[in-house]
Amino acid sequence: MFKKIFLIALIVVGVGFYRSQAQSADEITAIAEGPKILVLNYHQIDNKSAYLAVPISDFEAQMKFLVDSGCVTITPDELYAGLRGELQLPPKPVLITFDDGYLDNYTNAFPILKKYGLHATIFIIPAFTGVYPGYMTWDQLKEMEAAGITVESHTLTHPKLEELPDDEIRNELLNSKNMLEQNLGHPIEFLAYPTGTYNLHIAGIAQDIGYKGAFTIKYGIVDGGSNFFALERVPIFHSPTTMKDFYERIAWRQSFEEFGWQKK
């Protein structure tokens, strides 16, 4: 039953999804009409009882489900090119993302992603990388990149950007970009806003610095009504019925009032 719901959702994905009334697609770089892309948002993959932690067996079941459903994972660059009409995306494109750079992304999620041949993107807090226990090291990130994982920016120290003056916002975004580029040796062009919160002013600073796009935790699908600096994602958290929750979130059947989300 749930699989049927999800397959229908992948065909008509985007219909009825949330769109923020505070942002307009023509206020930031607009996306032309194009494909619809499901962007999943994870944090931790671990068996501990924590809201941000998806149990390991559930994460594997979710990844297997995506593969069995014919989904093809893509990178942020492919999402960007596809929405600009520069690349033909597969029929069921999915972008898997992780925020923060927790160590369990390497120890628990990475082997599962490799097992199923899936790509993913990790948004890293470089000031935490190789410094604090529980976060990945630069060598681990390089190993993951060599196996097809993409690394992008989650700001330098994960502050609440909307509470900072402009010079500090710029420092967070630019220093994160520079530090990642220096350690990994390639351009960093995408950002995930800490806690998913942003405004048009912050988005404009990110664009000026040289980012090509930025991801929120605004619940929805990326499509022709999105903009490059307010890209939607579907957050996946721990719940007592995690797999059921997974199906219902991507099929838009969740009790959204509980999370403060809205339907169109």
N, C-alpha and C positions, 0 to 999 in steps of 0.2 A: 504493500500500500504506500509506504513512505517513498519507496524507490520510484513508483509511478508518479507521485507528487513531484519529486525532484526532477524527473525527466521532463515533465510538463513545464516545470519552472525554467529549465534550461532552454526550452524552445521559445517560450514567451517571456523570458527573463527581462526584468525591467518594468513590466506593466504594473502599475500601481505602487511602485516603490517610492520611498521617501525622497522628497526634494526639499531642501531648506528654503524657506521663504526669505531668509536674510541675505542670500547670495543669488546673484543673477549670472547666467552663463556669459553674458556680454560684458560683465564688469571685470572679469579676469580673462585670460586667454581662452577663447571659446573653442570647443571641440565641434568639428563638422559632424553632420549625420554619419553614422557608421555602425559598426558592430556593437554588441552588448557583451560586457566582460564582467564575470564574477570575480571579485577580489576578496579573498578570505583573510582575516586578521587573527593571528594567534599571538600569544605571549610565551607561556611556559608549557612544556610537554613533560609532565611529571605526575607521579602517583600521589603526591601529597594533597591534602585537602585544602585547596586554595582556589579562590574564584578565578584567577588568571591561569590556573594550571589544568590543562586537559590531560586526563589519564593516558598513559602510553598506549594501551590496547585500544582505546577509543580513537586516538589519533590515527593509529594504523588502520582501523576499520574505516575511518573517514577517507583516508588516502586511497584505500582499495576501492571504496565506493566511487570515488571520482574516476579512477581508471576504468572500472567496470562500466561506468556510465558513458564512457567515450570522451571524457574531458581531456584536454591537452593543456599542460601548464606553459605559461609564457613568462617573459621578463618584463620589467617596467619599460625598457626600450622598445620591446615589441608591442606593448600596449600603446605607447606613444605613437609609434610609426603606424600601427593599425588604425588608430583613430584619426590620424592625419591623411589616411588613404595612401600611405606609402608602402604598406605591407599587407598582403592578404593573410588574415588571421584564420586559424582553424575554426570549424563550426561551433565548438564548445570551448572557448578559451577561458582558462582560470589562472589567476595570479595568486599564488600562496605567499602570504607575508607574515613575518614575525617581527614584533617590536621589542627593543631593548638590548638584545644580544645575550640572553641568559645562557649559561653553560649547558643546560639541558637541551638547548637547540642543537648543540654539537653531539652530546652523548646519547640523547634519546630520539630526537626528530631526524637528524641527519642520516642514520642508518636506515630508517624507514623510507625516507625520500629516495635514497639510493636504491633500495630494494625494488621500489615501484617505478624507478626511472623518472622521477618528478623533479622539476626545477622549483626553486623557491627564492624569495628575497628576504634578507634580514636587515632591518633598520637598526643601526648600531649607535650607541652612545660612546664615542671614542674616549672620553675622559675616564670611563669606567673600564675600558677594555684592557685586560692584562693587569689591572690594578686591584679591583675588588673581587673577593671570593664570590662565586656564583655567576660570574660573567666570563665570556670567552676571551681567549688570548689572540694576539695577532697571528700567530702561527696556525691556530685552529681555523681562523677566518680564511687564511690563505689556502689551507687544505680544502676547505669547503668550496671556495671559489674555483679551485682547480677541478672540482667535481661537478661544476655547473650551478652552484649557488651564487646568487648576486648579493652584494653588500652595498647598502646605501646609508643615508644619514638620518639620525633621529635627534639632531642637535648635539652640542658638545656635552652638556651636563643635565639635560632633561628638565629644564625649568618650565614654569607656566609663562609662555611667551607673552600672553596678553597683559601680564603684570609688569613687564619690563619696559624701560625706556628704549627708544629706537636704537641707540648705540649698542646697548647690550643685546638686543634682538639680533642686530647685524653681526655682532661678535659670535654669538651662539651658532648662527647659521653658517657664517664664513669659516670660523675656526674648526668647526666640525668637518666641513667639506675639505678644508686644507689638510687636516690631520689624517683623515681617511685616505686622501689621495697620496700623501707622503708615505704612509705605511703600506698601502696596497698597490700603489703604482698604476692607477687608472683613474679616469675622470669619475667624479661623484656628481650625479645629475638629478637625483630624486630625493625627496624628503618625506618623512612621516612626522606630522606635528605631535609633540608630546601631549599625552592625554587626548589627542585628536582635536584639541581646540585651536581655533585660528580666527582671524578676521581678514577682511580685504586688505587692510594695511600691512599686516604680517605677510600675507601672500605676495603683495607687491614687492616687499623687501627681498623675499626669497627669489622672486623672478629677477630682480635687479642684480642679485649676487651671482646668478648663473644657473640656478636650478631650472630644469625643464618641466617639473611637475611636483605636486605634493599630495600626500594622502591624508585623509581625515579618518575619523571613526563615525562619520555620518552614514547611517545605515542605508544601503542601497546598492544599485548596480551602476557600473560605469557605462555610459552610453552617450548618444548625441546631445543629451541635455546636460551633461556634466561640464566641468571646466578643468583645465589641467592643474590648477592649484587648489582644487577642492574635490579631489577624487574620492568617491565613495568606497566603503568597504563593508563586509559583513563580519562582525566580530564573533568569534567562537570562544566561549568560556566553559568552565566546568559547571555541570549541573547534575542533580540526582539522576537524570535520564539524559546523559550527554548525547548519545546517538540520536534519540528522538528530538532533542533540542537542535542538533545539527540539521536534521532534515527540515524541521519546521522553520528555522531561521532562513535557510536558503530558499524555501518555498513560501516565505512570507506568511506564516501561520502562527507566529509567536504572539504572546500577549504583550504588545508593544507598549501599552500604557505603563506596564511594570518597569520598563527601562526608560520611559520618557520619550519614546520614539512616536512618530506619527505616520499615518498613511496619507496618501494624497487625498 
